[in-house]
């Protein structure tokens, strides 16, 4: 997964969420559980699924947007799968 920060524009909703909610912990990640904005949630879920499938935000871009670092791409994908399970499937906090 190789991508520049400019290429992240293809997934703006995911990047905004990563930068704000995940990177700076400025808002509780549970906002997604409220389903208050279906358009945002649908877009975010689509972009998250694309990223998990290797077509969205690369690990290097995500790490540049947040304070997170991953050992490798698989650890990044595993984190994203856990995040998806937490937000949309009542899974544990990753």
Secondary structure, 3 states (H helix, E strand, C coil): CCCCCHHHHHHHHHHHHHHHHHHCCCCCHHHHHHCCCHHHHHHHHHHHHHHHCCCCCCHHHHHHHCCCCCCCHHHHHHHHHHHHHHHHCCCCCC
